[in-house]
């Protein structure tokens, strides 16, 4: 559904998503990098387990919550990627060590 523009001249940065190496573009938000990765990036809500994808991309809806470098409940649409960042898609209630 989402694809990168082939003419995007920005340098790439390496991040991991759920332990898999992914290339993102400098200046991308975490949510944009997730969507462009082609991976299944649907988080699951803590109460019902309903699937969610990044939606508003401006910090209003909270559907882009992820864990970044071990810190949970981060809004991926508001955080720029950086080299070596570890991103985990949240699935249900966050638990210590996950």
C-alpha positions in Angstrom: 0.0 0.0 0.0 2.8 2.4 0.9 5.9 2.8 -1.3 8.9 5.1 -1.2 9.5 7.6 -4.0 12.4 6.2 -5.9 13.9 9.6 -6.4 14.2 10.3 -2.6 17.8 11.5 -2.2 17.8 11.4 1.6 20.5 9.1 3.2 19.4 5.8 4.6 19.6 4.8 8.3 19.4 1.3 9.7 16.8 0.5 12.4 15.3 -2.8 13.6 11.6 -3.6 13.7 10.7 -6.5 15.9 14.3 -7.7 15.6 14.5 -7.5 11.7 16.9 -5.1 10.0 15.1 -2.4 8.1 16.4 0.6 6.1 14.6 3.9 6.7 15.3 7.4 5.4 16.8 10.2 7.4 14.0 12.4 8.6 11.3 9.8 8.5 9.2 9.4 11.5 9.1 5.9 13.1 5.4 5.5 11.9 6.4 6.4 8.3 9.3 4.0 8.4 7.0 1.2 9.7 4.5 1.8 6.9 7.2 2.0 4.2 8.9 -1.2 5.5 6.3 -3.5 3.9 6.1 -5.5 7.2 3.0 -6.2 9.2 3.0 -3.3 11.6 -0.4 -3.5 13.1 -0.3 -3.0 16.8 -2.9 -4.6 19.1 -4.9 -2.7 21.7 -4.4 -3.5 25.3 -8.1 -4.0 26.1 -9.8 -5.7 23.1 -6.7 -6.8 21.1 -8.1 -4.9 18.0 -5.6 -4.3 15.2 -4.5 -0.7 14.6 -2.2 1.1 12.1 -0.8 4.5 12.2 -3.7 6.8 11.2 -3.5 10.5 11.7 0.3 10.8 11.5 0.2 14.0 13.7 0.0 12.7 17.3 -3.8 12.9 17.9 -5.1 9.3 17.6 -2.4 7.2 19.4 -2.8 4.3 16.9 0.9 4.4 16.2 2.1 3.4 19.7 5.4 1.4 19.7 8.2 0.6 22.0 11.5 2.4 21.1 14.7 1.3 22.6 12.8 -0.5 25.4 10.5 2.4 26.2 6.9 1.6 25.5 3.8 3.6 24.5 5.8 6.0 22.3 3.9 7.8 19.5 5.8 6.7 16.4 4.4 9.5 14.3 6.2 12.1 16.5 9.6 10.5 16.7 12.3 10.7 13.9 14.3 7.5 13.2 17.9 7.4 14.0 20.7 5.0 13.2 20.5 1.8 15.4 17.0 2.5 16.8 15.2 -0.6 18.0 11.4 -0.5 17.4 8.9 -3.1 18.6 5.3 -3.1 17.5 3.1 -3.3 20.6 0.8 -6.2 20.8 -1.7 -5.9 23.7 -0.8 -4.5 27.1 2.9 -3.7 27.5 4.7 -6.0 29.8 8.1 -5.5 31.5 10.8 -6.9 29.2 8.7 -6.8 26.1 
